[in-house]
C-alpha cells in the first residue's frame, strides 16, 4: 500500500459556516451605517481601517476571492487552497496561525532549552486605584528606606 493511500485528504475550512462570519456578513453594513448616530459620541469616529479589516475577513478562505492550486509532485493529486486575509487579532484562523508561528519562533530561536514557567501577579482592585497615584507608591518606598536604612 502506497503512503499516499493513507495520507489525509485536505479539507478546506468553511468560513461561511462560522457564527462570527455570519454575524458580520448579516449585520456589519447596518452597524457601519448607524455607527455615527448610536456610538460616535461615546466611542469616537468610525475608523476606515475597521471596515477594511472586516471586508478582508469576510473574503478570507473564499475560493471566489482567489486561490492557489497545490499539486503533489509524486502522485499529481491537486487541490485548491483559498487565499487568506493574513489578519492578526481579528480573523480567528489567521490569528491562530500567527500565534503558532510566533510560539515556534520563540521555542526555536529565543528561549533557552530549559523549563519555563509563567506567573501572573494581580493587584486587588481596591488597591489599584491607590497605586495609580505616584504619591502612594512614593510614600511606601520612602517608608521602606527609613526602616531599612
N, CA, C and O of each residue as an XYZ file, in Angstrom:
596
protein
N       0.848     -1.174      0.000
C       0.000      0.000      0.000
C       0.898      1.242      0.000
O       1.830      1.341      0.799
N       0.617      2.166     -0.880
C       1.375      3.398     -1.009
C       1.044      4.338      0.144
O      -0.078      4.317      0.650
N       2.012      5.170      0.571
C       1.768      6.105      1.679
C       0.678      7.096      1.339
O      -0.023      7.576      2.229
N       0.524      7.409      0.065
C      -0.493      8.393     -0.319
C      -1.902      7.853     -0.098
O      -2.852      8.627      0.024
N      -2.043      6.518     -0.045
C      -3.359      5.946      0.252
C      -3.745      6.214      1.707
O      -4.928      6.317      2.032
N      -2.749      6.325      2.572
C      -3.003      6.564      3.985
C      -3.076      8.050      4.318
O      -3.598      8.427      5.367
N      -2.557      8.886      3.437
C      -2.494     10.323      3.725
C      -3.889     10.908      3.864
O      -4.832     10.505      3.184
N      -3.984     11.867      4.762
C      -5.265     12.534      4.963
C      -5.572     13.434      3.775
O      -4.678     14.019      3.163
N      -6.825     13.525      3.476
C      -7.266     14.409      2.412
C      -7.421     15.802      2.994
O      -8.005     15.982      4.063
N      -6.887     16.792      2.274
C      -7.018     18.173      2.740
C      -8.481     18.579      2.683
O      -9.145     18.434      1.656
N      -8.961     19.082      3.790
C     -10.323     19.593      3.844
C     -10.247     21.073      4.179
O      -9.902     21.463      5.294
N     -10.574     21.874      3.197
C     -10.547     23.316      3.403
C     -11.564     23.722      4.452
O     -12.612     23.093      4.595
N     -11.247     24.771      5.179
C     -12.200     25.226      6.186
C     -13.380     25.883      5.495
O     -13.294     26.280      4.333
N     -14.460     25.992      6.208
C     -15.686     26.567      5.647
C     -16.033     27.816      6.454
O     -16.839     27.752      7.382
N     -15.429     28.948      6.104
C     -15.616     30.145      6.931
C     -17.057     30.629      6.981
O     -17.473     31.226      7.974
N     -17.810     30.385      5.943
C     -19.194     30.882      5.907
C     -20.104     30.172      6.904
O     -21.199     30.656      7.192
N     -19.671     29.049      7.425
C     -20.475     28.328      8.413
C     -20.208     28.830      9.835
O     -20.917     28.459     10.771
N     -19.206     29.656      9.990
C     -18.852     30.186     11.305
C     -19.891     31.200     11.777
O     -20.306     32.059     10.999
N     -20.318     31.116     13.037
C     -21.261     32.115     13.564
C     -20.697     33.537     13.514
O     -21.442     34.489     13.282
N     -19.387     33.687     13.730
C     -18.775     35.016     13.656
C     -18.870     35.575     12.239
O     -19.217     36.741     12.050
N     -18.562     34.741     11.243
C     -18.639     35.182      9.851
C     -20.075     35.577      9.503
O     -20.300     36.610      8.871
N     -21.033     34.766      9.910
C     -22.436     35.066      9.611
C     -22.883     36.352     10.295
O     -23.632     37.136      9.712
N     -22.432     36.575     11.521
C     -22.777     37.801     12.233
C     -22.304     39.028     11.460
O     -23.073     39.964     11.245
N     -21.047     39.023     11.045
C     -20.523     40.173     10.309
C     -21.133     40.286      8.922
O     -21.382     41.393      8.444
N     -21.374     39.169      8.278
C     -21.970     39.217      6.942
C     -23.381     39.795      6.983
O     -23.761     40.571      6.106
N     -24.147     39.426      7.983
C     -25.545     39.861      8.047
C     -25.731     41.243      8.662
O     -26.684     41.941      8.316
N     -24.840     41.654      9.567
C     -25.124     42.853     10.355
C     -24.095     43.977     10.268
O     -24.363     45.077     10.751
N     -22.933     43.740      9.672
C     -21.900     44.775      9.707
C     -22.282     46.016      8.906
O     -22.007     47.133      9.345
N     -22.899     45.849      7.759
C     -23.281     47.017      6.949
C     -24.221     47.939      7.718
O     -24.069     49.160      7.686
N     -25.188     47.350      8.403
C     -26.115     48.162      9.194
C     -25.391     48.819     10.369
O     -25.637     49.985     10.677
N     -24.512     48.084     11.014
C     -23.739     48.644     12.119
C     -22.917     49.840     11.647
O     -22.886     50.885     12.298
N     -22.255     49.670     10.510
C     -21.430     50.753      9.970
C     -22.284     51.973      9.610
O     -21.881     53.111      9.850
N     -23.443     51.732      9.044
C     -24.348     52.812      8.647
C     -24.863     53.585      9.866
O     -24.984     54.809      9.820
N     -25.161     52.878     10.941
C     -25.778     53.506     12.116
C     -24.772     53.916     13.199
O     -25.157     54.480     14.223
N     -23.508     53.637     12.976
C     -22.494     53.899     14.000
C     -22.479     55.360     14.439
O     -22.496     55.641     15.637
N     -22.446     56.289     13.494
C     -22.359     57.711     13.854
C     -23.495     58.143     14.770
O     -23.279     58.882     15.730
N     -24.704     57.681     14.471
C     -25.855     58.084     15.284
C     -25.840     57.453     16.675
O     -26.207     58.098     17.657
N     -25.419     56.204     16.753
C     -25.550     55.465     18.012
C     -24.302     55.467     18.900
O     -24.417     55.464     20.126
N     -23.127     55.471     18.300
C     -21.926     55.202     19.093
C     -20.836     56.263     19.027
O     -19.965     56.280     19.897
N     -20.847     57.141     18.043
C     -19.702     58.042     17.855
C     -19.496     58.995     19.024
O     -18.356     59.332     19.343
N     -20.548     59.426     19.655
C     -20.400     60.360     20.776
C     -19.617     59.708     21.919
O     -18.771     60.350     22.542
N     -19.902     58.441     22.190
C     -19.244     57.769     23.310
C     -17.895     57.152     22.934
O     -16.964     57.171     23.739
N     -17.779     56.599     21.707
C     -16.583     55.847     21.325
C     -15.722     56.530     20.271
O     -14.685     55.985     19.892
N     -16.110     57.693     19.790
C     -15.320     58.383     18.776
C     -15.736     57.990     17.368
O     -16.642     57.180     17.171
N     -15.055     58.581     16.394
C     -15.428     58.352     14.993
C     -15.124     56.917     14.565
O     -14.313     56.222     15.178
N     -15.791     56.500     13.507
C     -15.612     55.155     12.960
C     -14.379     55.177     12.057
O     -14.374     55.846     11.024
N     -13.356     54.457     12.441
C     -12.117     54.451     11.657
C     -12.285     53.609     10.402
O     -12.810     52.498     10.481
N     -11.851     54.107      9.240
C     -11.995     53.362      7.981
C     -11.273     52.016      7.982
O     -11.681     51.099      7.270
N     -10.212     51.888      8.767
C      -9.472     50.631      8.791
C     -10.342     49.486      9.309
O     -10.123     48.332      8.940
N     -11.311     49.787     10.148
C     -12.200     48.752     10.679
C     -12.990     48.110      9.552
O     -13.106     46.887      9.478
N     -13.526     48.936      8.688
C     -14.288     48.426      7.551
C     -13.401     47.570      6.647
O     -13.824     46.522      6.160
N     -12.177     48.025      6.431
C     -11.235     47.283      5.583
C     -10.931     45.904      6.184
O     -10.910     44.905      5.466
N     -10.701     45.854      7.478
C     -10.372     44.589      8.149
C     -11.548     43.622      8.089
O     -11.361     42.431      7.840
N     -12.753     44.124      8.315
C     -13.931     43.255      8.280
C     -14.151     42.720      6.870
O     -14.471     41.543      6.705
N     -13.987     43.560      5.852
C     -14.170     43.102      4.460
C     -13.156     42.013      4.124
O     -13.502     41.009      3.500
N     -11.897     42.211      4.539
C     -10.884     41.185      4.275
C     -11.211     39.888      5.014
O     -10.994     38.800      4.481
N     -11.729     40.000      6.234
C     -12.118     38.809      6.988
C     -13.233     38.060      6.264
O     -13.206     36.831      6.196
N     -14.199     38.774      5.732
C     -15.311     38.127      5.035
C     -14.851     37.448      3.746
O     -15.506     36.519      3.273
N     -13.734     37.899      3.172
C     -13.198     37.284      1.955
C     -12.217     36.151      2.258
O     -11.883     35.369      1.368
N     -11.762     36.057      3.491
C     -10.744     35.080      3.873
C     -11.260     33.652      3.683
O     -12.345     33.305      4.151
N     -10.478     32.842      2.999
C     -10.837     31.443      2.809
C     -11.895     31.204      1.755
O     -12.382     30.081      1.621
N     -12.268     32.237      0.995
C     -13.301     32.124     -0.033
C     -12.630     31.889     -1.385
O     -11.866     32.732     -1.857
N     -12.912     30.756     -2.000
C     -12.296     30.433     -3.288
C     -12.650     31.452     -4.370
O     -11.882     31.642     -5.313
N     -13.791     32.102     -4.245
C     -14.183     33.111     -5.233
C     -13.265     34.331     -5.194
O     -13.193     35.079     -6.169
N     -12.574     34.538     -4.096
C     -11.695     35.700     -3.948
C     -10.251     35.398     -4.359
O      -9.396     36.281     -4.297
N      -9.981     34.192     -4.766
C      -8.646     33.816     -5.221
C      -8.150     32.572     -4.514
O      -8.534     32.278     -3.382
N      -7.283     31.845     -5.212
C      -6.775     30.596     -4.650
C      -5.463     30.223     -5.312
O      -5.086     30.781     -6.342
N      -4.784     29.279     -4.707
C      -3.585     28.675     -5.278
C      -3.910     27.216     -5.560
O      -4.603     26.559     -4.783
N      -3.410     26.727     -6.664
C      -3.580     25.311     -6.997
C      -2.356     24.574     -6.460
O      -1.230     24.853     -6.870
N      -2.577     23.640     -5.548
C      -1.494     22.888     -4.920
C      -1.475     21.500     -5.536
O      -2.501     20.827     -5.637
N      -0.268     21.086     -5.950
C      -0.151     19.795     -6.631
C       0.980     18.994     -6.000
O       2.087     19.499     -5.812
N       0.688     17.748     -5.678
C       1.693     16.845     -5.131
C       2.637     16.425     -6.264
O       2.172     15.943     -7.297
N       3.945     16.598     -6.092
C       4.875     16.231     -7.164
C       4.973     14.719     -7.391
O       5.375     14.282     -8.470
N       4.609     13.923     -6.388
C       4.726     12.470     -6.526
C       3.498     11.844     -7.171
O       3.610     11.130     -8.168
N       2.318     12.111     -6.599
C       1.107     11.444     -7.095
C       0.277     12.350     -8.006
O      -0.713     11.901     -8.584
N       0.668     13.612     -8.141
C      -0.013     14.597     -9.002
C      -1.434     14.909     -8.564
O      -2.232     15.415     -9.353
N      -1.754     14.611     -7.315
C      -3.066     14.997     -6.792
C      -3.087     16.512     -6.626
O      -2.100     17.104     -6.189
N      -4.208     17.141     -6.972
C      -4.326     18.594     -6.883
C      -5.498     18.992     -6.000
O      -6.495     18.275     -5.904
N      -5.364     20.131     -5.364
C      -6.486     20.740     -4.658
C      -6.302     22.252     -4.683
O      -5.213     22.758     -4.955
N      -7.379     22.953     -4.396
C      -7.354     24.411     -4.389
C      -7.243     24.896     -2.946
O      -7.938     24.408     -2.055
N      -6.366     25.854     -2.738
C      -6.157     26.432     -1.420
C      -6.522     27.912     -1.495
O      -5.842     28.698     -2.154
N      -7.598     28.277     -0.816
C      -8.079     29.661     -0.859
C      -7.091     30.592     -0.169
O      -6.443     30.216      0.808
N      -6.985     31.817     -0.691
C      -6.127     32.824     -0.075
C      -6.694     33.227      1.279
O      -7.903     33.187      1.506
N      -5.799     33.612      2.160
C      -6.235     34.067      3.483
C      -6.046     35.576      3.591
O      -5.344     36.187      2.786
N      -6.676     36.159      4.589
C      -6.594     37.616      4.777
C      -5.328     38.019      5.511
O      -4.930     39.183      5.472
N      -4.692     37.063      6.183
C      -3.485     37.297      6.973
C      -3.701     38.334      8.063
O      -2.773     39.023      8.486
N      -4.929     38.426      8.500
C      -5.251     39.410      9.526
C      -4.960     38.891     10.915
O      -5.387     37.800     11.292
N      -4.230     39.684     11.666
C      -3.977     39.344     13.062
C      -5.066     39.931     13.919
O      -5.680     40.941     13.573
N      -5.298     39.291     15.036
C      -6.176     39.779     16.096
C      -7.649     39.732     15.748
O      -8.471     39.745     16.664
N      -8.036     39.678     14.484
C      -9.462     39.690     14.161
C      -9.914     38.368     13.564
O     -10.881     37.781     14.048
N      -9.253     37.891     12.540
C      -9.627     36.630     11.889
C      -9.111     35.468     12.744
O      -7.900     35.330     12.912
N      -9.994     34.636     13.285
C      -9.551     33.545     14.164
C      -8.589     32.575     13.487
O      -7.636     32.111     14.113
N      -8.829     32.265     12.214
C      -7.983     31.312     11.513
C      -6.576     31.866     11.306
O      -5.590     31.197     11.615
N      -6.488     33.078     10.789
C      -5.183     33.681     10.516
C      -4.450     34.019     11.806
O      -3.227     33.897     11.879
N      -5.183     34.436     12.808
C      -4.542     34.776     14.082
C      -3.942     33.533     14.734
O      -2.826     33.583     15.253
N      -4.670     32.425     14.712
C      -4.139     31.213     15.343
C      -2.884     30.736     14.615
O      -1.962     30.214     15.242
N      -2.848     30.913     13.297
C      -1.659     30.545     12.532
C      -0.467     31.403     12.973
O       0.637     30.887     13.143
N      -0.687     32.705     13.157
C       0.388     33.607     13.593
C       0.854     33.265     15.010
O       2.047     33.342     15.305
N      -0.070     32.892     15.877
C       0.294     32.529     17.251
C       1.177     31.287     17.246
O       2.167     31.233     17.976
N       0.835     30.294     16.438
C       1.637     29.072     16.353
C       3.022     29.388     15.790
O       4.025     28.879     16.292
N       3.085     30.228     14.750
C       4.377     30.599     14.175
C       5.242     31.345     15.187
O       6.444     31.098     15.286
N       4.629     32.258     15.937
C       5.382     33.024     16.929
C       5.876     32.112     18.055
O       7.013     32.249     18.505
N       5.038     31.193     18.507
C       5.451     30.246     19.539
C       6.596     29.371     19.072
O       7.524     29.090     19.831
N       6.532     28.943     17.829
C       7.607     28.139     17.262
C       8.904     28.947     17.187
O       9.982     28.436     17.491
N       8.789     30.213     16.778
C       9.967     31.089     16.724
C      10.579     31.258     18.116
O      11.798     31.183     18.273
N       9.738     31.484     19.120
C      10.250     31.624     20.484
C      10.975     30.363     20.930
O      12.067     30.431     21.493
N      10.365     29.220     20.677
C      10.941     27.957     21.126
C      12.254     27.657     20.398
O      13.212     27.189     21.012
N      12.299     27.926     19.093
C      13.473     27.564     18.300
C      14.612     28.583     18.385
O      15.781     28.202     18.331
N      14.287     29.868     18.516
C      15.311     30.900     18.355
C      15.548     31.794     19.567
O      16.608     32.411     19.667
N      14.607     31.883     20.478
C      14.723     32.872     21.548
C      14.977     32.228     22.907
O      15.930     32.595     23.595
N      14.150     31.289     23.294
C      14.216     30.724     24.641
C      15.290     29.643     24.746
O      15.514     28.877     23.809
N      15.938     29.598     25.886
C      16.890     28.530     26.142
C      16.132     27.223     26.353
O      14.984     27.243     26.796
N      16.758     26.083     26.042
C      16.066     24.796     26.199
C      16.002     24.342     27.656
O      16.546     23.298     28.017
N      15.343     25.124     28.470
C      15.128     24.796     29.879
C      13.644     24.966     30.167
O      12.951     25.659     29.422
N      13.142     24.350     31.229
C      11.724     24.525     31.551
C      11.406     25.986     31.862
O      12.193     26.681     32.505
N      10.269     26.431     31.407
C       9.818     27.797     31.659
C       8.492     27.757     32.402
O       7.702     26.825     32.260
N       8.275     28.787     33.192
C       7.033     28.889     33.939
C       6.581     30.340     33.898
O       7.402     31.255     33.966
N       5.301     30.543     33.789
C       4.749     31.893     33.776
C       3.938     32.112     35.042
O       3.118     31.278     35.425
N       4.179     33.240     35.681
C       3.412     33.622     36.855
C       2.645     34.895     36.531
O       3.164     35.788     35.862
N       1.444     34.972     36.996
C       0.633     36.169     36.814
C       0.414     36.794     38.179
O      -0.082     36.151     39.104
N       0.788     38.042     38.287
C       0.646     38.776     39.536
C      -0.445     39.808     39.330
O      -0.342     40.663     38.450
N      -1.475     39.730     40.129
C      -2.544     40.721     40.003
C      -2.745     41.414     41.340
O      -2.595     40.829     42.412
N      -3.087     42.673     41.225
C      -3.298     43.502     42.412
C      -4.799     43.655     42.612
O      -5.512     43.926     41.646
N      -5.302     43.490     43.829
C      -6.741     43.657     44.069
C      -7.219     45.035     43.599
O      -6.494     46.024     43.701
N      -8.443     45.080     43.086
C      -8.974     46.309     42.502
C      -8.970     47.476     43.474
O      -8.718     48.612     43.075
N      -9.243     47.215     44.727
C      -9.311     48.311     45.699
C      -7.940     48.973     45.887
O      -7.859     50.165     46.183
N      -6.877     48.204     45.715
C      -5.529     48.754     45.871
C      -5.046     49.408     44.576
O      -4.228     50.327     44.623
N      -5.540     48.949     43.419
C      -5.095     49.500     42.139
C      -5.293     51.003     42.061
O      -4.427     51.717     41.557
N      -6.431     51.492     42.556
C      -6.696     52.927     42.472
C      -5.678     53.717     43.283
O      -5.294     54.818     42.889
N      -5.239     53.168     44.409
C      -4.230     53.864     45.210
C      -2.880     53.874     44.502
O      -2.124     54.840     44.615
N      -2.575     52.805     43.774
C      -1.279     52.717     43.108
C      -1.211     53.562     41.840
O      -0.120     53.824     41.333
N      -2.355     53.990     41.322
C      -2.342     54.842     40.133
C      -1.709     56.194     40.431
O      -1.098     56.800     39.551
N      -1.846     56.661     41.634
C      -1.224     57.933     42.001
C       0.186     57.654     42.481
O       0.414     56.747     43.283
N       1.117     58.427     41.994
C       2.517     58.218     42.352
C       2.803     58.491     43.808
O       3.769     57.963     44.358
N       1.979     59.310     44.446
C       2.248     59.679     45.839
C       2.148     58.476     46.767
O       2.930     58.359     47.711
N       1.199     57.581     46.515
C       1.054     56.394     47.356
C       2.276     55.503     47.221
O       2.824     55.037     48.219
N       2.704     55.265     45.983
C       3.888     54.430     45.761
C       5.118     55.070     46.391
O       5.935     54.389     47.010
N       5.242     56.392     46.228
C       6.393     57.098     46.790
C       6.403     57.005     48.310
O       7.458     56.826     48.918
N       5.226     57.127     48.924
C       5.136     57.043     50.384
C       5.564     55.665     50.878
O       6.247     55.555     51.896
N       5.167     54.625     50.168
C       5.555     53.262     50.556
C       7.063     53.096     50.437
O       7.700     52.530     51.325
N       7.632     53.587     49.343
C       9.079     53.466     49.135
C       9.854     54.262     50.181
O      10.862     53.787     50.703
N       9.383     55.483     50.490
C      10.053     56.309     51.499
C      10.036     55.622     52.861
O      11.034     55.639     53.581
N       8.918     55.027     53.208
C       8.786     54.347     54.489
C       9.767     53.174     54.563
O      10.377     52.945     55.607
N       9.924     52.428     53.464
C      10.855     51.288     53.443
C      12.289     51.766     53.606
O      13.078     51.150     54.322
N      12.628     52.878     52.934
C      14.001     53.388     53.031
C      14.325     53.796     54.467
O      15.430     53.560     54.955
N      13.355     54.405     55.131
C      13.594     54.862     56.501
C      13.758     53.698     57.471
O      14.531     53.787     58.425
N      13.037     52.608     57.233
C      13.136     51.468     58.152
C      14.331     50.586     57.837
O      14.877     49.945     58.734
N      14.751     50.542     56.564
C      15.856     49.666     56.170
C      17.214     50.357     56.292
O      18.240     49.690     56.425
N      17.222     51.687     56.247
C      18.471     52.411     56.109
C      19.073     52.798     57.365
O      20.136     53.418     57.375
